[in-house]
Amino acid sequence: MAFQPRDLSVLAYANNFTMWHYTTEDASVTTADYFNDAKDMLRVNDLIISNVDTDGTPVSVFYIVTGNDGVDVTVTAYS
């Protein structure tokens, strides 16, 4: 399944930082180019709270946007 913009929503915004929520049936959102369709919204250091694999074994994962060059968006699981 691909990124679905309707499943990405803002939870909080302050001081040039956005906390997002994203829900998906996908088991992982760290694949290359997954969030590229949101490149105009996501900024480096934004936080995405994700509910992934919602149709299998659901888990909540915190991701940080670690790169956005205007074409490719990269996220990394927060640890």
N, C-alpha and C positions, 0 to 999 in steps of 0.2 A: 504494500500500500504506500502511496506517496503522501507527502506533506499536504495537509488540508488547512488552508488559511482560516476557515471558519472555526477550527478547533484551537486556535491560538488567541488568548485574550489577556488583556492587561489587568494585573491585580493591584499594582501600585506604581506610581511614577513620582520621582522627586530628584532634584539636583542632577539632572542629566543621566538618571539611572532608571531602568524599568524592570519590574518584576513581572514575569509572565506566567501563565498557566497554559499547558498544552496537554491534550488527551488524544490517544491514538491506539489503534489495535496493533500497530507495529511493535515488534519486540525491541527495536533499537532505533534511536534517532541520531546516532553518531555517524552514520554512513556519510560518505562524501556527498556534498551537494543537497542533503536532505532539506535544509532550511533556506535554500537559495531563493525560493519564491517570496521569502520574508526579508530579503536583503535590505529593503527600504525602511524596515521597522526595527530590526534588531541591531544593537550596537555592542561593541566589545565591552565586556564586563557585565552585560545584562544577565539576569538570572532567570532560568526557565524551570519552573516546577512542573514535572511531567508525570502523568499517569500513562504508563506504557503497557502494551500487551493486554489491553482491557478485555479482549475476547479469549484470552488464554490464562496465563498466570500473572495477574496484574501486579505491578510494583510502582512505587513512586520514586522518581529519580530527580535529583537536582542537577541541572546543567548550567554551565557558564558559557557565554558566547566568547570564544577565545580569538576569533578572527572574522573580519568582514571587510573585504577589499572592494565592495560594491558589485562584485560578481559572485564570489563564493563565501558562504557563511560556514564557520567551523564552530562546533560546540564540543565541550569536554565534560564528562561526568565529574561533579564536585566530589572530592574525597577528603 
